Amino acid sequence: MHPTRRQVIQGSIGVAGAAALTSLLPIARASSTEPTDPHRRFVFVYFLGGWDAILTLDPKDPEVYDDTEATILSTGVQTAYTQVGARIDDPRIFTDVEGLVLGPYMGELLPTLASKLAVIRGMTVTSVDHIAGALHAVTGRAPAGLLPRGSSLATILAAALGENELIPNLVSGIQSYNLDQPNYASALEAVSYQDLQQILAPGLTVLEPAERDALETFFAKETERMANPRLSTMLETRLSSQALVEEQIAEVFNPANADNIELAEYFSGHAGAFMAYQALTQGISRCMTYRGCPFNDTHSGAQWRTLHGPRLQDGFDSVALLAQRLDDTEHPAGGSWLDHTTIVCASEFNRSPALNGVGGRDHATNNSMLLLGAGIKGGTVIGASHPIRMAAQKVDLSTGEVDPDGGSSIEHDNVGRTLLASIGITEDIADLRAEPIPALMA
């Protein structure tokens, strides 16, 4: 296990210097909002481009939605299962959990974990623009136009959980935001594990011991006398970067490392899941975010028929491999790593329930999500899309049942509040202005 980030900073500048530096940083939380789960980790997997819920999280019965012209006209729903190579009458996947039916492109692995899955259907979408929708999904707050109004949920959770890890918030292939959280919670962003290795590897210039000692003495004195918060943050970032290089963290993410060969073979083709597993289980990160599949905008019929489903399935396979490996790995505090890790899968919106004029699917004003692991009530379906045009519906947040009269719309904001509540933070520290979903919580 690697030393904590706080230990590294204190070892570099002394306890007094670290205390002085910390006093200049923004306050992450008040004592009344401390998390009660000290071991929790989070993995966010984003399927950007808008996913097809009919193929994945919200499939439709082909006997009811038979794709005849009359049915499409009256319901606004077209499964088009036969157009994506489905060779059986009903290609949906029926799991061991009653009512939890999944689409044909969820793959074979994830449905076997049905008792650990929670699916939200019929969510409300505030924008069908890719950028605005992605900002809402990542931050849990509807953006101001095309600008974020809050920090990423991963950033907020990393701040809430503390700065003990060397990289509290690791992100691969996704834009991350820190508008109002401590500097330590800002994401270390890398496009791939190769990129991450380059970031963490030593530079080409090697200092002589005397030169290095002189520099360290200079920076230590600067830290003790520093009164500018921005410069203090820069010095803290320098120490963190130095620690990452000195601890040879790069080798943890090297699939060619002898210690990682079996693991790399297990996650073959799923680099994001490999990075997430290593970051969490090696004590490097609290929060890890990666892209589930390449961006795929399916307005074109050819794109939708040939690429979209397989790409989604590949992303869900990565989630299944990660979840299974975490479940098979013992956690030092007891139970498995999956017992201490929450996995969140999201996209900015669903695709349209009926094909467009060129055989593809456009953007739709509803959404779905999948969650599993720690703090999540497995074997659960929250809400439902409407039988007509798969419209969003209001839900009783306590039961998860559709309640058009007294229910509430579910948005990414509600899920963000739920994730915070799952670690014991009941106050709205992220200013999400939404209620958590008790029916989603274990």
PASENU-441338 format. One record per residue (C-alpha): residue number from 1; residue in three letters; x, y, z. Coordinates in nm, 3 decimals. Last residue first. Layout:
BEGIN
<r NUM; "ala"; <X; Y; Z>>
...
This chain:
BEGIN
<r 442; "ala"; <-2.940; -0.036; 0.031>>
<r 441; "met"; <-3.027; 0.288; -0.145>>
<r 440; "leu"; <-3.223; 0.320; -0.468>>
<r 439; "ala"; <-3.566; 0.333; -0.302>>
<r 438; "pro"; <-3.440; 0.621; -0.084>>
<r 437; "ile"; <-3.384; 0.842; -0.392>>
<r 436; "pro"; <-3.215; 1.165; -0.282>>
<r 435; "glu"; <-3.401; 1.498; -0.310>>
<r 434; "ala"; <-3.291; 1.778; -0.537>>
<r 433; "arg"; <-3.135; 2.120; -0.492>>
<r 432; "leu"; <-2.797; 2.003; -0.619>>
<r 431; "asp"; <-2.617; 2.257; -0.401>>
<r 430; "ala"; <-2.318; 2.023; -0.368>>
<r 429; "ile"; <-2.332; 2.020; 0.014>>
<r 428; "asp"; <-2.701; 1.929; 0.013>>
<r 427; "glu"; <-2.699; 1.787; 0.365>>
<r 426; "thr"; <-2.745; 1.413; 0.411>>
<r 425; "ile"; <-2.383; 1.308; 0.385>>
<r 424; "gly"; <-2.375; 0.950; 0.518>>
<r 423; "ile"; <-2.184; 0.774; 0.242>>
<r 422; "ser"; <-2.504; 0.667; 0.064>>
<r 421; "ala"; <-2.643; 1.018; 0.112>>
<r 420; "leu"; <-2.373; 1.156; -0.117>>
<r 419; "leu"; <-2.458; 0.900; -0.385>>
<r 418; "thr"; <-2.828; 0.971; -0.344>>
<r 417; "arg"; <-2.780; 1.347; -0.380>>
<r 416; "gly"; <-2.597; 1.286; -0.706>>
<r 415; "val"; <-2.872; 1.052; -0.825>>
<r 414; "asn"; <-3.132; 1.319; -0.757>>
<r 413; "asp"; <-2.936; 1.579; -0.956>>
<r 412; "his"; <-2.901; 1.336; -1.249>>
<r 411; "glu"; <-3.277; 1.367; -1.289>>
<r 410; "ile"; <-3.582; 1.187; -1.150>>
<r 409; "ser"; <-3.916; 1.364; -1.177>>
<r 408; "ser"; <-4.114; 1.349; -0.857>>
<r 407; "gly"; <-4.431; 1.163; -0.759>>
<r 406; "gly"; <-4.768; 1.274; -0.628>>
<r 405; "asp"; <-4.985; 1.252; -0.938>>
<r 404; "pro"; <-4.790; 1.049; -1.195>>
<r 403; "asp"; <-4.661; 0.799; -0.938>>
<r 402; "val"; <-4.438; 0.535; -1.099>>
<r 401; "glu"; <-4.290; 0.312; -0.832>>
<r 400; "gly"; <-3.942; 0.356; -0.684>>
<r 399; "thr"; <-4.084; 0.314; -0.336>>
<r 398; "ser"; <-3.942; 0.615; -0.150>>
<r 397; "leu"; <-3.877; 0.829; -0.458>>
<r 396; "asp"; <-4.238; 0.797; -0.575>>
<r 395; "val"; <-4.179; 0.845; -0.947>>
<r 394; "lys"; <-4.278; 1.093; -1.214>>
<r 393; "gln"; <-4.256; 0.976; -1.574>>
<r 392; "ala"; <-4.025; 1.042; -1.870>>
<r 391; "ala"; <-4.170; 0.965; -2.212>>
<r 390; "met"; <-4.110; 0.628; -2.379>>
<r 389; "arg"; <-4.301; 0.748; -2.686>>
<r 388; "ile"; <-4.623; 0.606; -2.539>>
<r 387; "pro"; <-4.575; 0.323; -2.290>>
<r 386; "his"; <-4.420; 0.576; -2.048>>
<r 385; "ser"; <-4.067; 0.503; -1.926>>
<r 384; "ala"; <-4.043; 0.330; -1.592>>
<r 383; "gly"; <-3.939; 0.412; -1.236>>
<r 382; "ile"; <-3.669; 0.247; -1.028>>
<r 381; "val"; <-3.588; -0.116; -1.105>>
<r 380; "thr"; <-3.408; -0.303; -0.828>>
<r 379; "gly"; <-3.215; -0.629; -0.802>>
<r 378; "gly"; <-2.949; -0.454; -0.599>>
<r 377; "lys"; <-3.014; -0.174; -0.350>>
<r 376; "ile"; <-2.705; 0.045; -0.389>>
<r 375; "gly"; <-2.484; 0.154; -0.098>>
<r 374; "ala"; <-2.188; -0.046; -0.223>>
<r 373; "gly"; <-2.221; -0.211; -0.562>>
<r 372; "leu"; <-2.436; -0.135; -0.860>>
<r 371; "leu"; <-2.578; 0.151; -1.064>>
<r 370; "leu"; <-2.742; 0.174; -1.407>>
<r 369; "met"; <-2.905; 0.481; -1.557>>
<r 368; "ser"; <-3.185; 0.570; -1.797>>
<r 367; "asn"; <-3.292; 0.882; -1.987>>
<r 366; "asn"; <-3.573; 1.083; -2.135>>
<r 365; "thr"; <-3.603; 1.376; -2.375>>
<r 364; "ala"; <-3.482; 1.183; -2.680>>
<r 363; "his"; <-3.203; 1.248; -2.932>>
<r 362; "asp"; <-3.221; 1.093; -3.280>>
<r 361; "arg"; <-3.214; 0.728; -3.386>>
<r 360; "gly"; <-3.110; 0.600; -3.727>>
<r 359; "gly"; <-3.302; 0.459; -4.022>>
<r 358; "val"; <-3.277; 0.759; -4.254>>
<r 357; "gly"; <-3.622; 0.902; -4.177>>
<r 356; "asn"; <-3.583; 0.859; -3.802>>
<r 355; "leu"; <-3.619; 0.538; -3.607>>
<r 354; "ala"; <-3.857; 0.531; -3.312>>
<r 353; "pro"; <-3.782; 0.544; -2.938>>
<r 352; "ser"; <-3.531; 0.832; -2.981>>
<r 351; "arg"; <-3.188; 0.778; -2.824>>
<r 350; "asn"; <-3.149; 0.812; -2.449>>
<r 349; "phe"; <-2.976; 1.102; -2.280>>
<r 348; "glu"; <-2.641; 1.228; -2.143>>
<r 347; "ser"; <-2.515; 0.879; -2.060>>
<r 346; "ala"; <-2.464; 0.705; -1.728>>
<r 345; "cys"; <-2.308; 0.408; -1.550>>
<r 344; "val"; <-2.234; 0.441; -1.176>>
<r 343; "ile"; <-2.024; 0.189; -0.983>>
<r 342; "thr"; <-2.020; 0.209; -0.601>>
<r 341; "thr"; <-1.728; 0.042; -0.426>>
<r 340; "his"; <-1.701; -0.090; -0.069>>
<r 339; "asp"; <-1.886; -0.420; -0.107>>
<r 338; "leu"; <-1.729; -0.440; -0.453>>
<r 337; "trp"; <-1.391; -0.455; -0.281>>
<r 336; "ser"; <-1.504; -0.770; -0.103>>
<r 335; "gly"; <-1.597; -0.822; 0.260>>
<r 334; "gly"; <-1.369; -0.713; 0.539>>
<r 333; "ala"; <-1.168; -0.398; 0.613>>
<r 332; "pro"; <-0.870; -0.519; 0.408>>
<r 331; "his"; <-1.101; -0.585; 0.108>>
<r 330; "glu"; <-1.093; -0.931; -0.050>>
<r 329; "thr"; <-1.100; -0.941; -0.428>>
<r 328; "asp"; <-1.361; -1.156; -0.605>>
<r 327; "asp"; <-1.627; -0.886; -0.593>>
<r 326; "leu"; <-1.379; -0.634; -0.733>>
<r 325; "arg"; <-1.304; -0.875; -1.016>>
<r 324; "gln"; <-1.674; -0.926; -1.085>>
<r 323; "ala"; <-1.749; -0.553; -1.083>>
<r 322; "leu"; <-1.458; -0.471; -1.313>>
<r 321; "leu"; <-1.543; -0.748; -1.560>>
<r 320; "ala"; <-1.910; -0.644; -1.559>>
<r 319; "val"; <-1.825; -0.277; -1.617>>
<r 318; "ser"; <-1.595; -0.367; -1.905>>
<r 317; "asp"; <-1.867; -0.587; -2.053>>
<r 316; "phe"; <-2.105; -0.292; -2.031>>
<r 315; "gly"; <-1.866; -0.088; -2.243>>
<r 314; "asp"; <-1.824; -0.364; -2.501>>
<r 313; "gln"; <-2.202; -0.402; -2.517>>
<r 312; "leu"; <-2.243; -0.031; -2.587>>
<r 311; "arg"; <-1.991; -0.050; -2.868>>
<r 310; "pro"; <-2.158; -0.359; -3.014>>
<r 309; "gly"; <-2.499; -0.187; -3.011>>
<r 308; "his"; <-2.387; 0.141; -3.166>>
<r 307; "leu"; <-2.167; 0.019; -3.447>>
<r 306; "thr"; <-2.360; -0.166; -3.719>>
<r 305; "arg"; <-2.727; -0.070; -3.708>>
<r 304; "trp"; <-2.696; 0.274; -3.544>>
<r 303; "gln"; <-2.406; 0.394; -3.753>>
<r 302; "ala"; <-2.566; 0.269; -4.077>>
<r 301; "gly"; <-2.897; 0.432; -3.987>>
<r 300; "ser"; <-2.731; 0.768; -3.934>>
<r 299; "his"; <-2.858; 0.979; -3.645>>
<r 298; "thr"; <-2.652; 0.750; -3.424>>
<r 297; "asp"; <-2.404; 0.977; -3.250>>
<r 296; "asn"; <-2.131; 0.742; -3.122>>
<r 295; "phe"; <-1.865; 0.872; -2.883>>
<r 294; "pro"; <-1.633; 0.580; -2.809>>
<r 293; "cys"; <-1.728; 0.345; -2.526>>
<r 292; "gly"; <-1.739; 0.329; -2.146>>
<r 291; "arg"; <-1.535; 0.642; -2.083>>
<r 290; "tyr"; <-1.357; 0.641; -1.749>>
<r 289; "thr"; <-1.393; 0.789; -1.403>>
<r 288; "met"; <-1.211; 0.681; -1.086>>
<r 287; "cys"; <-1.283; 0.806; -0.736>>
<r 286; "arg"; <-1.103; 0.714; -0.415>>
<r 285; "ser"; <-0.763; 0.674; -0.579>>
<r 284; "ile"; <-0.418; 0.523; -0.516>>
<r 283; "gly"; <-0.496; 0.257; -0.256>>
<r 282; "gln"; <-0.379; -0.029; -0.476>>
<r 281; "thr"; <-0.733; -0.169; -0.491>>
<r 280; "leu"; <-0.887; 0.152; -0.620>>
<r 279; "ala"; <-0.639; 0.274; -0.880>>
<r 278; "gln"; <-0.567; -0.079; -0.998>>
<r 277; "tyr"; <-0.930; -0.171; -1.055>>
<r 276; "ala"; <-1.008; 0.162; -1.221>>
<r 275; "met"; <-0.709; 0.143; -1.456>>
<r 274; "phe"; <-0.803; -0.209; -1.567>>
<r 273; "ala"; <-1.167; -0.101; -1.614>>
<r 272; "gly"; <-1.056; 0.187; -1.833>>
<r 271; "ala"; <-0.821; -0.036; -2.034>>
<r 270; "his"; <-1.090; -0.283; -2.138>>
<r 269; "gly"; <-0.939; -0.466; -2.437>>
<r 268; "ser"; <-0.787; -0.737; -2.217>>
<r 267; "phe"; <-0.914; -0.693; -1.861>>
<r 266; "tyr"; <-0.831; -1.052; -1.760>>
<r 265; "glu"; <-0.513; -1.046; -1.968>>
<r 264; "ala"; <-0.402; -0.725; -1.797>>
<r 263; "leu"; <-0.469; -0.881; -1.457>>
<r 262; "glu"; <-0.260; -1.186; -1.539>>
<r 261; "ile"; <0.025; -0.966; -1.664>>
<r 260; "asn"; <0.011; -0.712; -1.382>>
<r 259; "asp"; <0.288; -0.826; -1.146>>
<r 258; "ala"; <0.524; -0.878; -1.440>>
<r 257; "asn"; <0.470; -0.519; -1.552>>
<r 256; "ala"; <0.358; -0.524; -1.916>>
<r 255; "pro"; <0.014; -0.393; -1.819>>
<r 254; "asn"; <0.177; -0.078; -1.672>>
<r 253; "phe"; <-0.075; 0.099; -1.450>>
<r 252; "val"; <0.091; 0.011; -1.120>>
<r 251; "glu"; <0.427; 0.082; -1.282>>
<r 250; "ala"; <0.339; 0.451; -1.319>>
<r 249; "ile"; <0.295; 0.480; -0.943>>
<r 248; "gln"; <0.671; 0.474; -0.907>>
<r 247; "glu"; <0.647; 0.623; -0.553>>
<r 246; "glu"; <0.892; 0.894; -0.653>>
<r 245; "val"; <0.684; 1.001; -0.953>>
<r 244; "leu"; <0.358; 1.025; -0.761>>
<r 243; "ala"; <0.529; 1.204; -0.473>>
<r 242; "gln"; <0.674; 1.471; -0.700>>
<r 241; "ser"; <0.333; 1.537; -0.849>>
<r 240; "ser"; <0.181; 1.575; -0.504>>
<r 239; "leu"; <0.457; 1.808; -0.394>>
<r 238; "arg"; <0.415; 2.024; -0.705>>
<r 237; "thr"; <0.040; 2.039; -0.652>>
<r 236; "glu"; <0.097; 2.169; -0.299>>
<r 235; "leu"; <0.330; 2.436; -0.429>>
<r 234; "met"; <0.074; 2.545; -0.688>>
<r 233; "thr"; <-0.199; 2.556; -0.423>>
<r 232; "ser"; <0.018; 2.778; -0.207>>
<r 231; "leu"; <0.075; 3.005; -0.506>>
<r 230; "arg"; <-0.302; 3.040; -0.548>>
<r 229; "pro"; <-0.361; 3.093; -0.175>>
<r 228; "asn"; <-0.105; 3.378; -0.155>>
<r 227; "ala"; <0.037; 3.408; 0.198>>
<r 226; "met"; <0.348; 3.193; 0.157>>
<r 225; "arg"; <0.605; 3.218; 0.435>>
<r 224; "glu"; <0.625; 2.851; 0.527>>
<r 223; "thr"; <0.574; 2.733; 0.168>>
<r 222; "glu"; <0.853; 2.953; 0.033>>
<r 221; "lys"; <1.090; 2.817; 0.298>>
<r 220; "ala"; <1.005; 2.458; 0.199>>
<r 219; "phe"; <1.042; 2.546; -0.171>>
<r 218; "phe"; <1.393; 2.682; -0.119>>
<r 217; "thr"; <1.503; 2.389; 0.098>>
<r 216; "glu"; <1.368; 2.147; -0.163>>
<r 215; "leu"; <1.555; 2.328; -0.440>>
<r 214; "ala"; <1.882; 2.321; -0.249>>
<r 213; "asp"; <1.840; 1.953; -0.167>>
<r 212; "arg"; <1.775; 1.879; -0.536>>
<r 211; "glu"; <2.088; 2.056; -0.648>>
<r 210; "ala"; <2.298; 1.880; -0.384>>
<r 209; "pro"; <2.155; 1.540; -0.482>>
<r 208; "glu"; <2.229; 1.598; -0.854>>
<r 207; "leu"; <1.919; 1.653; -1.062>>
<r 206; "val"; <1.799; 1.414; -1.333>>
<r 205; "thr"; <1.641; 1.569; -1.642>>
<r 204; "leu"; <1.443; 1.334; -1.869>>
<r 203; "gly"; <1.134; 1.341; -1.651>>
<r 202; "pro"; <1.022; 1.061; -1.420>>
<r 201; "ala"; <0.704; 0.869; -1.521>>
<r 200; "leu"; <0.363; 0.966; -1.381>>
<r 199; "ile"; <0.237; 1.164; -1.680>>
<r 198; "gln"; <0.387; 0.917; -1.925>>
<r 197; "gln"; <0.222; 0.625; -1.745>>
<r 196; "leu"; <-0.111; 0.807; -1.747>>
<r 195; "asp"; <-0.088; 0.860; -2.123>>
<r 194; "gln"; <-0.024; 0.490; -2.172>>
<r 193; "tyr"; <-0.315; 0.417; -1.936>>
<r 192; "ser"; <-0.534; 0.627; -2.162>>
<r 191; "val"; <-0.655; 0.986; -2.209>>
<r 190; "ala"; <-0.531; 1.099; -1.869>>
<r 189; "glu"; <-0.685; 1.354; -1.633>>
<r 188; "leu"; <-0.573; 1.395; -1.273>>
<r 187; "ala"; <-0.896; 1.526; -1.134>>
<r 186; "ser"; <-0.923; 1.810; -0.888>>
<r 185; "ala"; <-0.997; 1.687; -0.534>>
<r 184; "tyr"; <-0.658; 1.801; -0.401>>
<r 183; "asn"; <-0.737; 2.157; -0.509>>
<r 182; "pro"; <-1.026; 2.188; -0.267>>
<r 181; "gln"; <-1.377; 2.214; -0.419>>
<r 180; "asp"; <-1.564; 2.503; -0.580>>
<r 179; "leu"; <-1.539; 2.492; -0.957>>
<r 178; "asn"; <-1.359; 2.163; -1.014>>
<r 177; "tyr"; <-1.457; 2.004; -1.344>>
<r 176; "ser"; <-1.370; 1.687; -1.536>>
<r 175; "gln"; <-1.377; 1.615; -1.909>>
<r 174; "ile"; <-1.376; 1.243; -1.984>>
<r 173; "gly"; <-1.115; 1.012; -2.143>>
<r 172; "ser"; <-0.963; 0.885; -1.820>>
<r 171; "val"; <-1.018; 1.049; -1.482>>
<r 170; "leu"; <-0.848; 0.993; -1.146>>
<r 169; "asn"; <-0.974; 1.172; -0.832>>
<r 168; "pro"; <-0.799; 1.116; -0.496>>
<r 167; "ile"; <-0.462; 1.064; -0.666>>
<r 166; "leu"; <-0.215; 1.002; -0.381>>
<r 165; "glu"; <-0.498; 0.897; -0.150>>
<r 164; "asn"; <-0.546; 1.058; 0.192>>
<r 163; "glu"; <-0.712; 1.376; 0.068>>
<r 162; "gly"; <-1.062; 1.338; 0.206>>
<r 161; "leu"; <-1.387; 1.155; 0.131>>
<r 160; "ala"; <-1.588; 1.474; 0.082>>
<r 159; "ala"; <-1.336; 1.617; -0.163>>
<r 158; "ala"; <-1.331; 1.296; -0.367>>
<r 157; "leu"; <-1.712; 1.293; -0.361>>
<r 156; "ile"; <-1.732; 1.649; -0.493>>
<r 155; "thr"; <-1.472; 1.579; -0.763>>
<r 154; "ala"; <-1.649; 1.259; -0.870>>
<r 153; "leu"; <-1.978; 1.450; -0.890>>
<r 152; "ser"; <-1.806; 1.694; -1.124>>
<r 151; "ser"; <-1.803; 2.051; -0.997>>
<r 150; "gly"; <-2.094; 2.287; -1.044>>
<r 149; "arg"; <-2.266; 2.521; -1.286>>
<r 148; "pro"; <-2.090; 2.380; -1.591>>
<r 147; "leu"; <-2.096; 2.589; -1.911>>
<r 146; "leu"; <-2.289; 2.507; -2.229>>
<r 145; "gly"; <-2.599; 2.702; -2.133>>
<r 144; "ala"; <-2.573; 2.732; -1.759>>
<r 143; "pro"; <-2.555; 2.363; -1.682>>
<r 142; "ala"; <-2.819; 2.139; -1.520>>
<r 141; "arg"; <-2.648; 1.994; -1.214>>
<r 140; "gly"; <-2.535; 1.636; -1.145>>
<r 139; "thr"; <-2.182; 1.732; -1.251>>
<r 138; "val"; <-2.105; 1.454; -1.501>>
<r 137; "ala"; <-2.460; 1.385; -1.622>>
<r 136; "his"; <-2.558; 1.752; -1.645>>
<r 135; "leu"; <-2.236; 1.842; -1.826>>
<r 134; "ala"; <-2.295; 1.552; -2.066>>
<r 133; "gly"; <-2.642; 1.679; -2.147>>
<r 132; "ala"; <-2.519; 2.033; -2.205>>
<r 131; "ile"; <-2.245; 1.911; -2.439>>
<r 130; "his"; <-2.461; 1.662; -2.628>>
<r 129; "asp"; <-2.763; 1.888; -2.661>>
<r 128; "val"; <-3.084; 1.707; -2.568>>
<r 127; "ser"; <-3.137; 1.925; -2.261>>
<r 126; "thr"; <-3.329; 1.901; -1.933>>
<r 125; "val"; <-3.369; 1.523; -1.941>>
<r 124; "thr"; <-3.617; 1.350; -1.710>>
<r 123; "met"; <-3.560; 0.988; -1.611>>
<r 122; "gly"; <-3.799; 0.719; -1.732>>
<r 121; "arg"; <-3.589; 0.425; -1.616>>
<r 120; "ile"; <-3.345; 0.374; -1.329>>
<r 119; "val"; <-3.171; 0.036; -1.311>>
<r 118; "ala"; <-3.022; -0.114; -0.995>>
<r 117; "leu"; <-2.786; -0.408; -1.023>>
<r 116; "lys"; <-2.647; -0.641; -0.753>>
<r 115; "ser"; <-2.904; -0.919; -0.797>>
<r 114; "ala"; <-2.863; -0.882; -1.173>>
<r 113; "leu"; <-2.493; -0.976; -1.165>>
<r 112; "thr"; <-2.539; -1.248; -1.428>>
<r 111; "pro"; <-2.696; -0.978; -1.648>>
<r 110; "leu"; <-2.353; -0.806; -1.660>>
<r 109; "leu"; <-2.165; -1.090; -1.826>>
<r 108; "glu"; <-2.366; -1.192; -2.131>>
<r 107; "gly"; <-2.377; -0.858; -2.310>>
<r 106; "met"; <-2.608; -0.565; -2.241>>
<r 105; "tyr"; <-2.669; -0.544; -2.613>>
<r 104; "pro"; <-2.984; -0.759; -2.624>>
<r 103; "gly"; <-3.175; -0.538; -2.380>>
<r 102; "leu"; <-3.236; -0.606; -2.014>>
<r 101; "val"; <-3.528; -0.744; -1.812>>
<r 100; "leu"; <-3.534; -0.683; -1.438>>
<r 99; "gly"; <-3.896; -0.760; -1.358>>
<r 98; "glu"; <-3.818; -1.071; -1.155>>
<r 97; "val"; <-3.449; -1.096; -1.081>>
<r 96; "asp"; <-3.284; -1.405; -1.231>>
<r 95; "thr"; <-3.236; -1.213; -1.555>>
<r 94; "phe"; <-3.436; -1.216; -1.877>>
<r 93; "ile"; <-3.230; -1.083; -2.168>>
<r 92; "arg"; <-3.432; -0.940; -2.458>>
<r 91; "pro"; <-3.392; -1.096; -2.803>>
<r 90; "asp"; <-3.762; -1.189; -2.840>>
<r 89; "asp"; <-3.850; -1.355; -3.170>>
<r 88; "ile"; <-3.496; -1.471; -3.235>>
<r 87; "arg"; <-3.246; -1.362; -3.497>>
<r 86; "ala"; <-3.157; -1.018; -3.363>>
<r 85; "gly"; <-2.917; -0.881; -3.624>>
<r 84; "val"; <-2.951; -0.510; -3.563>>
<r 83; "gln"; <-3.241; -0.459; -3.805>>
<r 82; "thr"; <-3.448; -0.737; -3.649>>
<r 81; "tyr"; <-3.454; -0.550; -3.318>>
<r 80; "ala"; <-3.615; -0.248; -3.480>>
<r 79; "thr"; <-3.770; -0.169; -3.139>>
<r 78; "gln"; <-3.999; 0.099; -3.276>>
<r 77; "val"; <-4.194; 0.313; -3.031>>
<r 76; "gly"; <-4.413; 0.614; -3.116>>
<r 75; "thr"; <-4.706; 0.425; -2.967>>
<r 74; "ser"; <-4.989; 0.481; -3.219>>
<r 73; "leu"; <-4.783; 0.540; -3.534>>
<r 72; "ile"; <-4.528; 0.271; -3.450>>
<r 71; "thr"; <-4.810; 0.025; -3.385>>
<r 70; "ala"; <-4.990; 0.105; -3.712>>
<r 69; "glu"; <-4.671; 0.082; -3.917>>
<r 68; "thr"; <-4.588; -0.256; -3.772>>
<r 67; "asp"; <-4.288; -0.265; -3.542>>
<r 66; "asp"; <-4.435; -0.533; -3.315>>
<r 65; "tyr"; <-4.426; -0.325; -2.998>>
<r 64; "val"; <-4.644; -0.546; -2.784>>
<r 63; "glu"; <-4.499; -0.873; -2.911>>
<r 62; "pro"; <-4.155; -0.712; -2.936>>
<r 61; "asp"; <-4.157; -0.643; -2.561>>
<r 60; "lys"; <-3.945; -0.332; -2.510>>
<r 59; "pro"; <-3.596; -0.288; -2.371>>
<r 58; "asp"; <-3.507; -0.020; -2.115>>
<r 57; "leu"; <-3.144; -0.065; -2.008>>
<r 56; "thr"; <-2.978; -0.193; -2.327>>
<r 55; "leu"; <-3.101; -0.206; -2.687>>
<r 54; "ile"; <-3.419; -0.011; -2.612>>
<r 53; "ala"; <-3.208; 0.228; -2.401>>
<r 52; "asp"; <-3.005; 0.342; -2.701>>
<r 51; "trp"; <-2.722; 0.545; -2.556>>
<r 50; "gly"; <-2.651; 0.916; -2.600>>
<r 49; "gly"; <-2.311; 1.019; -2.733>>
<r 48; "leu"; <-2.121; 0.966; -2.410>>
<r 47; "phe"; <-2.129; 0.630; -2.236>>
<r 46; "tyr"; <-1.987; 0.746; -1.903>>
<r 45; "val"; <-1.849; 0.508; -1.641>>
<r 44; "phe"; <-1.814; 0.652; -1.291>>
<r 43; "val"; <-1.631; 0.445; -1.029>>
<r 42; "phe"; <-1.663; 0.532; -0.661>>
<r 41; "arg"; <-1.483; 0.417; -0.347>>
<r 40; "arg"; <-1.612; 0.395; 0.009>>
<r 39; "his"; <-1.386; 0.298; 0.298>>
<r 38; "pro"; <-1.453; 0.577; 0.548>>
<r 37; "asp"; <-1.834; 0.541; 0.538>>
<r 36; "thr"; <-1.979; 0.799; 0.777>>
<r 35; "pro"; <-1.904; 1.095; 0.555>>
<r 34; "glu"; <-1.856; 1.429; 0.737>>
<r 33; "thr"; <-2.134; 1.681; 0.674>>
<r 32; "ser"; <-2.184; 1.813; 1.027>>
<r 31; "ser"; <-1.810; 1.872; 1.058>>
<r 30; "ala"; <-1.821; 2.125; 0.779>>
<r 29; "arg"; <-1.697; 2.036; 0.433>>
<r 28; "ala"; <-1.422; 2.093; 0.181>>
<r 27; "ile"; <-1.275; 2.411; 0.333>>
<r 26; "pro"; <-1.077; 2.593; 0.068>>
<r 25; "leu"; <-0.699; 2.573; 0.110>>
<r 24; "leu"; <-0.497; 2.827; 0.306>>
<r 23; "ser"; <-0.514; 2.639; 0.635>>
<r 22; "thr"; <-0.381; 2.330; 0.457>>
<r 21; "leu"; <-0.057; 2.507; 0.374>>
<r 20; "ala"; <-0.001; 2.619; 0.732>>
<r 19; "ala"; <-0.075; 2.270; 0.861>>
<r 18; "ala"; <0.160; 2.120; 0.605>>
<r 17; "gly"; <0.434; 2.361; 0.707>>
<r 16; "ala"; <0.388; 2.275; 1.072>>
<r 15; "val"; <0.389; 1.902; 1.002>>
<r 14; "gly"; <0.707; 1.918; 0.796>>
<r 13; "ile"; <0.756; 2.016; 0.434>>
<r 12; "ser"; <0.824; 1.687; 0.255>>
<r 11; "gly"; <0.711; 1.435; 0.516>>
<r 10; "gln"; <0.394; 1.631; 0.579>>
<r 9; "ile"; <0.316; 1.637; 0.208>>
<r 8; "val"; <0.383; 1.265; 0.168>>
<r 7; "gln"; <0.180; 1.173; 0.475>>
<r 6; "arg"; <-0.114; 1.382; 0.349>>
<r 5; "arg"; <-0.103; 1.207; 0.011>>
<r 4; "thr"; <-0.114; 0.870; 0.180>>
<r 3; "pro"; <0.175; 0.629; 0.162>>
<r 2; "his"; <0.133; 0.343; -0.090>>
<r 1; "met"; <0.000; 0.000; 0.000>>
